[in-house]
Amino acid sequence: MLRAVLYKEKDLRIEERPIPEIMDGEVLIKNKISTTCGTDVKNYKRGYPLLKPPHPFGHEFSGVIAGVGKNVKGFKEGDRVAVHNTAPCNECYFCKKGQPSMCEDLLFNRGAYAEYVKVPERIVRQNMFKLDDSISHKTASLMEPFSCAVYGIDNCPIQQGDTVIINGAGPIGLMFARLAVLKGAKVIITDMTDNRLKLAEKLGVFLAVNLSGIENTVEYLLSLTEKGRGADVVIEATGLVTVWESSILMVRKGGFVLLFGGTKGGSVLHIDTTLMHYSQITIKGVFHTTPRHVMTALELLKMGVISSDDFIQNEYQLADLEKALLEHASGKVIKNCIVY
């Protein structure tokens, strides 16, 4: 089979490897669709703090079961499935505390840019789901990123009628926007790319703001809120520490800021302590997702809460993966996909 391996920053190779052999509790998937992701782009361009190359590349995909270990229950060859890329241990301190995204033994399964993907037993048991005919492989491939947005929005105290500012209209920011709209919020989303903002309008946001050429973005965003007091909730979805800092300045007294976009390793956040203390701002970082939110994300996808037609623009072959990633990075598309 062919699969992608990242050897170092900007050194991505498509290699021929044996089709993986599976153990008794594992499943082999014949890949149908894998999608590009902002994390993949960052990993390709600058590395990723939790991974050391060389390593198999990619983590969003959907396919058909090609092999089933003898101890696997509930799945058979030929089943169409959506597969997440992680699973917690459910045994460590953090899992027992109800924080599985902080699991001390969080299992990652990399290598979704490949013709076949082996799924470890823990993921088979917790985070692999059979698909019915109501959902396409392309839509199902969005389960992983959408589950992160579902988890993130679940951490935000959004009430009906609240004003929510979302900084960043990439795939995750747009998913946040859709979920916040469905909670009854007045959503203002910012970006510097018109096609992303146009999709945000389609998803129901109140205002889609292109910040290009705006000198003081904080002052401008505050002016869009009632009496200039700031938003009830601000969500950061760019992964830029400068936007982390500006997002904190856009929230009202007693408001809530979610810092979701992963920044470059070693970045330092500077906060005005007087502002944080006397304005009683809550600032929360959220990482990844949980099995409960993965399951919820798939159900929402089945309901048509978001559409793969909106989020995935162009199809590529595996040999053109680098081109698909660079187009994603340019902002010309929301996401691309690899078709097998």
TAKACOR-V255843 format. One record per residue. PHI is phi in whole degrees, 0 to 359 (NA if undefined). PSI is psi in radians with two decimals (NA if undefined). Layout:
[[PHI/PSI] [PHI/PSI]]
This chain:
[[NA/2.90] [255/2.45] [211/2.77] [266/2.40] [230/2.28] [264/2.00] [272/-0.59] [192/-3.12] [305/2.19] [63/0.38] [237/1.45] [251/2.20] [235/2.46] [261/2.05] [238/2.69] [268/2.19] [225/2.77] [296/2.56] [297/2.30] [299/2.52] [268/2.47] [253/2.62] [271/-3.12] [298/-0.57] [259/0.13] [257/2.94] [227/2.50] [254/2.25] [250/2.26] [276/1.94] [294/2.50] [246/-0.79] [218/2.32] [231/2.51] [246/2.61] [285/2.69] [216/2.60] [301/-0.60] [294/-0.69] [299/-0.74] [298/-0.82] [297/-0.72] [299/-0.79] [296/-0.72] [275/-0.59] [219/0.07] [87/3.05] [220/2.26] [303/-0.52] [268/-0.02] [229/2.44] [243/2.10] [289/2.81] [280/2.58] [205/2.68] [302/2.63] [241/2.52] [99/2.61] [211/0.06] [245/2.11] [196/2.92] [210/2.54] [197/-2.79] [239/2.40] [293/2.18] [253/-0.25] [198/2.48] [230/2.24] [295/2.67] [294/-0.33] [264/0.02] [282/2.31] [243/2.50] [89/-0.05] [226/2.67] [215/2.87] [303/2.41] [95/-0.23] [292/2.36] [278/2.31] [221/2.67] [254/2.38] [229/2.19] [279/2.92] [258/0.03] [220/2.92] [201/2.35] [282/2.97] [276/-0.44] [65/0.28] [234/-0.39] [282/3.05] [305/-0.82] [289/-0.67] [298/-0.76] [291/-0.37] [275/0.04] [79/0.45] [235/1.12] [295/-0.36] [290/-0.28] [261/0.19] [313/2.35] [287/-0.28] [229/0.80] [295/2.10] [275/2.14] [254/2.41] [240/1.79] [263/2.76] [116/0.56] [284/-0.30] [274/1.33] [199/2.74] [288/-0.53] [228/2.54] [229/2.22] [272/2.28] [253/2.11] [296/2.73] [304/-0.74] [298/-0.66] [287/-0.68] [305/-0.77] [286/-0.57] [252/-0.64] [225/0.56] [238/2.36] [227/2.37] [286/2.44] [257/2.48] [263/-3.12] [287/-0.08] [281/-0.16] [227/2.37] [275/2.85] [297/-0.61] [296/-0.78] [294/-0.75] [297/-0.49] [293/-0.25] [276/-0.07] [302/-0.76] [297/-0.97] [295/-0.65] [296/-0.60] [296/-0.55] [293/-0.73] [292/-0.68] [299/-0.75] [295/-0.79] [299/-0.80] [292/-0.52] [293/-0.37] [274/-0.13] [263/2.27] [279/1.05] [277/2.24] [246/2.76] [304/2.35] [88/-0.13] [294/2.65] [266/2.20] [238/2.17] [260/2.26] [242/2.06] [264/1.95] [112/2.05] [247/0.67] [285/-3.00] [307/-0.84] [292/-0.76] [301/-0.71] [293/-0.64] [294/-0.74] [303/-0.77] [300/-0.81] [298/-0.76] [293/-0.65] [292/-0.67] [300/-0.75] [292/-0.34] [277/-0.04] [89/0.36] [271/2.71] [270/1.78] [261/2.23] [246/2.11] [241/2.50] [238/2.62] [192/-3.08] [237/0.29] [233/2.08] [296/-0.66] [294/-0.59] [293/-0.75] [292/-0.56] [295/-0.71] [294/-0.67] [302/-0.70] [297/-0.71] [298/-0.58] [280/-0.06] [105/0.22] [292/2.75] [284/-0.76] [219/2.38] [243/2.00] [247/2.13] [273/2.03] [275/-0.01] [302/2.22] [84/-0.10] [273/2.08] [288/-0.88] [249/1.61] [292/-0.63] [296/-0.87] [301/-0.73] [294/-0.79] [295/-0.69] [299/-0.64] [294/-0.33] [273/-0.13] [263/2.80] [302/2.11] [56/0.36] [67/0.35] [281/-0.29] [105/2.97] [277/2.69] [292/-0.67] [223/2.38] [238/2.30] [243/2.19] [262/2.20] [222/0.61] [250/-0.51] [81/0.31] [251/2.19] [296/-0.51] [296/-0.60] [282/-0.55] [305/-0.84] [292/-0.74] [290/-0.56] [299/-0.68] [298/-0.52] [278/-0.09] [261/-0.04] [264/2.62] [284/2.95] [302/2.36] [74/0.16] [274/-3.08] [230/2.32] [239/2.18] [256/2.10] [258/1.79] [251/-0.65] [293/2.19] [289/2.24] [267/2.94] [298/2.45] [306/2.39] [89/-0.07] [295/2.53] [239/2.27] [267/2.24] [254/2.23] [233/2.41] [286/1.88] [296/-0.58] [297/-0.78] [299/-0.84] [296/-0.72] [287/-0.98] [282/-0.37] [264/-0.01] [52/0.81] [281/2.41] [259/2.18] [240/2.22] [227/2.33] [264/2.43] [229/2.34] [238/2.30] [68/-2.39] [200/-3.01] [224/2.81] [304/-0.65] [298/-0.70] [282/-0.47] [296/-0.84] [300/-0.74] [297/-0.75] [301/-0.76] [296/-0.71] [297/-0.71] [295/-0.65] [295/-0.70] [298/-0.57] [283/-0.18] [81/0.44] [300/-0.68] [230/2.80] [241/2.40] [296/-0.46] [298/-0.56] [280/-0.62] [264/-0.38] [240/2.03] [267/-1.01] [241/2.61] [255/2.41] [227/2.78] [275/2.82] [301/-0.61] [299/-0.39] [255/0.41] [303/-0.76] [300/-0.71] [297/-0.73] [297/-0.71] [292/-0.74] [293/-0.63] [295/-0.70] [301/-0.82] [297/-0.51] [289/-0.32] [85/0.04] [288/-0.37] [230/2.86] [281/-0.94] [212/2.81] [239/2.97] [224/2.70] [256/2.26] [250/2.35] [248/NA]]
